[in-house]
Amino acid sequence: MNRCLISYHGFIFLVTSAMLATVLPIKGTVRHEREGRITSLSYRLVEKIRLEGDPEIFRLAVDAEGNFYIRGREGSVVKKYAPSGRHLLTIDLTEVLKTSRISVYDLFIHPRGALYLLVVWIAPDGSRPSGGVLILDGQGQVRRLIELGLILRITGRRSLVVDSTGAFYILALLQRTHDPDSPLVTENVIHKFAPSGELLHSFSPLTGRFTRQRCLDTREFQTLLIDDQDRIHHIYLDGTEIRSFTPDGHLLSLYRIPYPVRPRPIEESEKSIARIERSIVGAFAWKDALILSLSETPLTATGEAVGFPEGYALMIDPLKKSMRIVGRGNALVPGTMLGRDGYCYAFSHHHENGQAWFVIHKEELVQQ
């Protein structure tokens, strides 16, 4: 009888331990796939596309049919192009919102096809700035304008994501004090809004780490991603940290990419290299993992480049604390973003015979 009771409690303990091991983030040494096993994914260039009229590209989104939506130097205009590069539509937001000053900070295409624009504009009387999310259909018709109840200082390369319920998340600077005698302290905060535009809650991925100046210096080196399970991923590109959250803002995992990522042979000519500058040229969620495209530039002690940047791509599961190299070579643009059609897209500046234009690289991830 006693032995059965002990066995029963032992069984409960084992089941509980297994459940905790499954739910809680795993701490300890990061698992790295061995070089010989890193063959699961690779990039393959499908085509290079030149858009009609040679527009400048500052933001790019691609829908399920492969159509391009771009924001150029004019922050108030969004243009739509066919997969071939033929111009289809110009959306002038000054006409839509009846104002002379408006800027589009980010674009996001929902799986159901709606185009979400994160915009900031000045009221017609010039009295105050306003921020909001403008939702358009594929023909540029306004479905809805959600004016937000707070002024946001938009940050990051990617600052807007929308989950499967229609709730949207914005990465922005939040001012923490209005006392003129105290130093102004701000931090990057993720704000979650209901589909109606009601602010549900805010949570900071970098609480207590940065002063105002640090935030302003690094705001362009942060990005916000969402995967197909509505998990939110904040990537701090300088140093490279990834924090993953539930839709309610609960921290699931903190993952730091080790440096250096891979062993680099030190040749006689490289002994003067003091450090290597690493930056991320693109990042997107792919199934249950994240794909990051990185470049590394060897620098001297004074910060001068002594070699050409070398590019590669990583596949990271921040919750399982695992990472593998999935692409390598000197191409620095692959994997900037993932279109709704399943292809990877990036854009680069092309020069030839005194002319310059942007080229869109369409690539696919090939499983081997």
C-alpha positions in Angstrom: 0.0 0.0 0.0 2.8 2.4 0.9 4.7 1.5 -2.1 1.8 2.2 -4.4 1.3 5.6 -2.7 4.9 6.5 -3.2 4.8 5.4 -6.8 1.7 7.5 -7.4 3.3 10.6 -5.9 6.5 9.9 -7.9 4.4 9.6 -11.1 2.7 13.0 -10.3 6.1 14.6 -9.8 7.5 13.3 -13.1 4.4 14.5 -15.0 4.6 17.9 -13.3 8.3 18.2 -14.1 7.7 17.2 -17.7 5.0 19.9 -18.1 7.2 22.6 -16.6 10.1 21.6 -18.8 7.8 22.0 -21.8 6.3 25.3 -20.9 9.2 27.2 -19.3 12.0 28.7 -21.4 15.1 26.5 -21.4 18.1 28.2 -19.8 21.7 27.3 -20.3 24.0 26.8 -23.2 22.6 27.7 -26.6 22.4 24.8 -29.1 24.2 25.4 -32.3 23.8 23.0 -35.3 27.1 21.6 -36.6 28.3 22.9 -39.9 27.9 19.6 -41.6 24.2 19.5 -40.8 23.3 23.0 -41.9 21.7 22.1 -45.2 18.0 22.5 -44.5 17.4 25.9 -46.2 19.0 28.0 -48.8 18.1 31.1 -50.9 17.5 30.9 -54.6 17.2 34.0 -56.7 14.0 33.8 -58.9 14.3 37.2 -60.7 15.2 40.8 -60.3 12.4 43.3 -60.9 12.7 46.9 -62.0 9.6 48.9 -61.2 8.1 51.1 -63.9 9.1 54.7 -63.5 12.1 53.9 -61.3 10.6 55.0 -57.9 12.7 55.2 -54.8 11.9 52.6 -52.2 11.9 53.2 -48.5 9.3 50.7 -47.4 8.1 47.6 -49.2 5.2 45.2 -48.7 4.1 42.3 -51.0 0.5 40.8 -51.0 -0.6 37.2 -51.7 -0.7 37.8 -55.5 2.8 39.2 -55.6 1.8 42.9 -56.0 4.2 45.5 -54.5 3.2 48.3 -52.3 6.0 50.9 -51.8 6.6 54.1 -49.9 9.1 56.3 -51.6 10.8 59.5 -50.5 7.4 61.2 -50.5 6.1 59.9 -47.3 2.5 60.8 -48.2 2.3 58.5 -51.3 1.9 54.7 -51.6 2.2 53.1 -55.0 1.1 49.7 -56.1 2.9 47.7 -58.8 2.1 44.4 -60.5 4.5 41.4 -60.0 6.0 42.3 -63.4 6.9 45.8 -62.1 4.1 47.6 -64.0 2.6 50.6 -62.2 -1.1 49.9 -61.1 -2.1 52.5 -58.6 -1.0 55.7 -56.8 -2.6 56.4 -53.4 -2.1 60.0 -52.3 -2.9 60.1 -48.6 -3.1 63.9 -48.5 -6.3 63.5 -50.6 -7.5 60.7 -48.4 -7.1 62.5 -45.1 -7.6 66.0 -46.5 -4.3 67.3 -45.0 -1.1 68.7 -46.5 1.4 67.0 -44.2 1.3 63.2 -43.6 4.0 60.5 -43.4 3.7 56.8 -43.7 6.1 55.1 -41.3 5.3 51.5 -42.0 3.2 49.1 -44.1 1.8 45.7 -43.1 -0.3 43.3 -45.2 -2.7 41.2 -43.2 -3.2 37.5 -44.2 -6.7 38.4 -45.3 -5.4 41.0 -47.7 -6.0 44.3 -46.0 -3.1 46.9 -46.2 -2.4 48.6 -42.9 -0.5 51.9 -42.9 1.0 53.4 -39.8 0.7 57.2 -40.4 1.3 60.5 -38.6 -0.3 63.7 -39.9 -0.8 67.3 -39.1 -4.4 68.7 -38.7 -5.5 71.0 -41.5 -5.3 74.0 -39.2 -1.7 73.0 -38.2 -2.6 72.8 -34.6 -1.5 69.4 -33.6 0.0 66.1 -34.9 -2.1 63.0 -34.9 -1.2 59.4 -35.3 -3.3 56.4 -36.5 -3.6 53.3 -38.6 -5.2 53.6 -42.0 -6.7 50.3 -43.4 -7.0 50.0 -47.2 -8.2 47.3 -49.6 -6.2 46.2 -52.6 -7.7 49.0 -54.8 -6.6 51.7 -52.4 -10.1 52.3 -51.0 -10.3 53.2 -47.4 -11.8 50.6 -45.2 -11.2 52.4 -42.0 -9.1 55.1 -40.3 -8.3 54.4 -36.7 -7.1 57.6 -35.0 -5.0 56.8 -31.9 -5.5 58.5 -28.6 -1.8 59.2 -28.0 1.1 60.8 -29.9 3.7 58.2 -30.8 7.3 58.7 -31.8 7.6 55.9 -34.2 10.8 53.8 -34.0 12.4 50.9 -35.6 12.8 49.6 -39.2 9.6 47.6 -38.7 7.2 49.2 -36.2 3.8 47.8 -37.0 2.4 44.2 -36.9 -1.1 42.9 -36.9 -2.2 39.6 -35.4 -4.9 37.1 -36.6 -7.6 38.8 -34.5 -7.0 42.2 -36.1 -5.3 43.7 -33.0 -2.2 45.7 -33.9 1.1 46.4 -32.2 3.2 49.5 -32.6 6.8 50.0 -31.5 7.3 53.6 -30.3 9.1 55.8 -27.8 7.3 56.5 -24.6 8.2 59.5 -22.4 8.4 58.5 -18.8 8.7 61.9 -17.1 7.5 65.5 -17.7 9.5 67.1 -14.9 11.7 69.8 -16.5 14.2 69.5 -13.6 14.7 65.8 -14.2 16.5 64.2 -17.2 14.0 63.1 -19.8 14.0 59.3 -19.8 12.2 57.5 -22.6 12.2 53.9 -23.7 10.9 51.8 -26.6 7.5 50.4 -25.8 5.3 48.0 -27.6 1.7 49.3 -27.6 -1.2 46.8 -28.3 -4.4 48.2 -29.7 -7.7 46.4 -30.2 -9.1 46.3 -33.7 -11.3 49.3 -32.7 -8.2 51.3 -31.8 -8.6 51.1 -28.1 -5.2 50.9 -26.3 -5.2 47.6 -24.4 -1.8 47.7 -22.8 1.8 48.6 -23.3 4.9 46.6 -22.4 8.6 47.4 -22.8 11.1 45.0 -24.3 14.0 47.0 -22.9 12.9 48.2 -19.5 15.5 50.0 -17.5 18.3 49.6 -20.0 18.5 52.8 -21.9 18.4 56.5 -21.3 16.8 58.9 -23.7 20.0 59.5 -25.7 20.6 55.8 -26.0 17.1 55.2 -27.3 17.4 58.0 -29.9 20.7 56.6 -31.1 19.4 53.0 -31.5 15.8 53.4 -32.6 16.5 52.6 -36.2 18.2 49.4 -35.1 15.1 47.7 -33.7 12.4 45.8 -35.5 9.1 44.1 -34.6 8.0 40.8 -36.0 4.9 38.5 -35.6 4.8 34.8 -36.4 1.9 32.6 -37.4 1.1 31.8 -33.8 0.7 35.5 -33.0 3.9 35.6 -30.9 5.6 39.0 -30.9 9.3 39.2 -31.4 11.4 42.3 -30.7 14.8 42.3 -32.2 17.5 44.7 -31.0 19.9 44.8 -33.9 22.9 46.3 -32.1 24.2 43.5 -30.2 21.6 41.3 -31.3 19.0 40.4 -28.7 15.6 38.8 -29.4 12.8 39.0 -26.9 9.7 37.0 -27.6 6.3 37.8 -26.1 2.8 36.4 -25.9 0.0 38.6 -27.4 -0.6 39.8 -23.9 3.0 41.0 -23.4 4.3 38.2 -21.2 8.0 37.4 -21.9 8.5 34.0 -23.4 12.2 34.0 -24.1 15.3 36.2 -24.2 17.8 35.1 -26.8 21.2 36.7 -27.4 23.1 35.8 -30.5 26.6 35.0 -29.5 29.5 36.8 -31.0 31.2 35.8 -33.1 28.5 33.6 -34.6 31.0 31.3 -36.3 34.7 30.7 -36.1 36.7 32.9 -38.5 40.3 31.9 -39.5 42.8 34.5 -38.6 45.2 35.0 -41.5 48.5 36.9 -41.2 46.9 40.0 -43.0 44.0 40.0 -40.6 46.0 40.4 -37.3 45.5 44.2 -37.3 41.7 43.8 -37.2 40.4 45.0 -33.9 36.7 44.2 -34.3 34.0 43.2 -36.7 30.9 45.3 -37.1 27.8 43.3 -37.5 24.4 44.5 -38.7 21.1 43.0 -39.8 19.9 43.9 -43.2 16.6 42.0 -42.9 14.5 39.8 -40.6 11.2 38.0 -40.9 9.2 35.2 -39.2 9.1 32.0 -41.1 6.8 29.2 -39.8 8.0 28.8 -36.1 11.4 30.4 -36.6 13.0 33.7 -37.4 15.2 34.4 -40.4 17.9 37.0 -40.0 20.2 38.3 -42.7 23.4 39.7 -41.4 26.5 41.3 -42.7 29.9 41.5 -41.0 32.6 44.1 -41.9 36.2 43.8 -40.4 37.3 47.1 -38.9 40.6 48.5 -37.7 41.0 50.0 -34.2 40.1 53.4 -35.6 36.9 52.1 -37.1 38.0 52.0 -40.8 36.8 49.1 -42.9 39.6 46.9 -44.1 37.6 44.4 -46.1 34.3 43.9 -47.9 31.3 43.0 -45.9 30.4 39.3 -45.8 26.8 38.3 -45.7 25.0 35.3 -44.3 21.6 34.3 -43.0 20.6 32.6 -39.7 17.5 30.6 -38.8 16.7 31.1 -35.1 14.2 29.5 -32.9 14.3 31.9 -29.9 12.1 29.8 -27.7 14.2 26.6 -28.2 17.4 28.6 -28.0 18.7 27.1 -31.3 20.3 28.6 -34.3 21.7 27.5 -37.6 23.3 29.2 -40.6 21.0 28.8 -43.7 22.7 31.0 -46.2 26.1 32.4 -46.9 28.0 34.4 -49.4 28.5 38.0 -50.3 25.0 38.9 -51.2 23.8 41.3 -48.5 20.2 41.8 -49.5 18.5 38.3 -49.3 15.8 37.9 -46.8 14.9 41.5 -46.0 11.2 40.6 -45.8 8.8 37.8 -46.5 5.9 38.5 -48.9 2.4 37.1 -48.4 3.0 35.0 -51.5 5.7 33.1 -49.7 8.7 34.5 -51.5 11.5 36.6 -49.9 12.0 40.1 -51.1 14.7 42.7 -50.8 15.6 45.9 -52.7 19.0 47.4 -53.5 20.3 50.5 -55.3 21.6 49.7 -58.8 24.0 51.9 -60.8 24.8 51.6 -64.5 26.0 54.1 -67.1 25.4 57.1 -64.9 21.9 56.0 -64.0 20.6 54.8 -60.7 17.4 52.8 -59.8 16.1 50.4 -57.3 16.0 46.7 -58.1 13.7 44.3 -56.2 15.2 40.8 -55.6 12.7 38.0 -55.5 14.0 34.8 -53.9 12.7 31.6 -52.5 13.7 29.6 -49.5 14.6 26.1 -50.8 14.4 23.1 -48.4 17.1 20.6 -49.1 
